[in-house]
Amino acid sequence: MKRSVRAILADVGEPSAELGILFVGDQRMQGLNRRYRGKDRTTDVLAFAMREARMPYAICHMPDMLGDVVISAPTAWRQAREAGQSFDEEIVRLLVHGILHLCGYDHERSEKEARRMHRRERIILRALSRLPKRVN
């Protein structure tokens, strides 16, 4: 996962940036989604940018800290199964999505912004798929 995160950060022009990654259950994710987005349901990923004052899980305060990405592991598992892909692939997809949010992308702002964000996600995921597989 660390190698994927480094590649994503380099792709978005933040190669020296740091971020926190937190895995939670659906109940905790629902609580965060309700508190910070006003939506009383679970979701797959939330991103809390460092420049925002509402960060519940600020891991540290460093100049290169982008923020935190919170992923619901059970939701990621369900989505991976439904999409016919591995859990790891779904986690990487959610990390790309969350990191783009940390960089200012927002698919809920407008249809144009949604297309822009989804296009960038596809480009990054395609590039990640070409990385050599790690051999143990």
Secondary structure, 3 states (H helix, E strand, C coil): CHHHHHHHHHHCCCCCCEEEEEEECHHHHHHHHHHHHCCCCCCCEEEEECCCCCCCCCCCCCCCEEEEEEEEHHHHHHHHHHHCCCHHHHHHHHHHHHHHHHCCCCCCCCHHHHHHHHHHHHHHHHHHHCCCCCCC
